[in-house]
Amino acid sequence: MDLQKIGAYIAGKRKGLGLTQRELAEKLGMSDKSVSKWERGVCLPDVSVYRELCGILGVSLNEFFAGEDLDEESLPQRAEENLLSVSKDGKSRRRRLKRIIALLAAAALLLGGLLAWVLTADAWAEKNRIIPFPKDSTERKTAELLCGVDGAYLFRYTTDGSFREMTVWHTVYRKGALVSKDAFATSFSEETLQEGIIALIPDFDSREIRFLLAGENSKLGTALPAPEDGESWEGCIRTAVEREAVYGLEDGREYLLLAVSYSREFLHSFELTDLEPGGAGPPENDETHCFSVVFSKEAGAD
């Protein structure tokens, strides 16, 4: 994200309302020094004040992150860009933290190299895994604000560089019976897949699952309408269950990341392990959508 652009946007909107930095700060229960830092592009506000700040300035959260007013046509694309930007910025912060830790480790070399060993072990642990963004993380909270009441499910993957292709599968169950299974997104690298972000964004009201995939050199976006059965889903009960961390990715193995379930009357709870490849969907639920990922070392292996 362009902090300078966002800061200038905040300042412009504030001045347009005839507010001083102190007056804006008082409305938010903060100091004018904080507002000054935002407007100078030093940092962003804390995620806890995004909604209130946008309300005061009269802008949407997507406009806030874009640093400019948006029209209706450009809003969906910018919303996707903002979501990925928020996720990537979190990764950049982690990289900066690692550099700081590395410097501290060098300074503490005389302690017998213990800290250096810990850092090396952590670096190896990061390879070949898929990690969901924590629910209390800034990235996850911001994504939920951007995407609405049904939230967003964000995953970060890191590999050792031996995989060249990643395919996302969509599996549909009705009343526990398998209806369909399709590959609806594939990311391919001429070299290897190193790291990236997977975002699954359910919109229960429109019965869509928006999908975003961003890696070092790729970005995909799609809207996936759920299969229609001709009946209304207004007021349906719904739930979503996401996977915990995956360690030790295996070539060609399918990993279930998210299951979204709908029902008109009774919604049966379930575990993701119940829906692993070869299993059956919850028989009491009218419809269940599963989203899984497969990493392959050879392109076109699935």
Helices and strands as residue ranges (DSSP letters): H 3-16, H 21-28, H 32-39, G 47-49, H 50-57, H 61-66, H 75-107, G 109-111, H 114-125, E 129-132, H 138-147, E 153-158, E 165-174, E 177-188, E 195-203, E 208-215, E 219-225, E 237-242, E 246-247, E 254-263, G 272-275, E 287-296
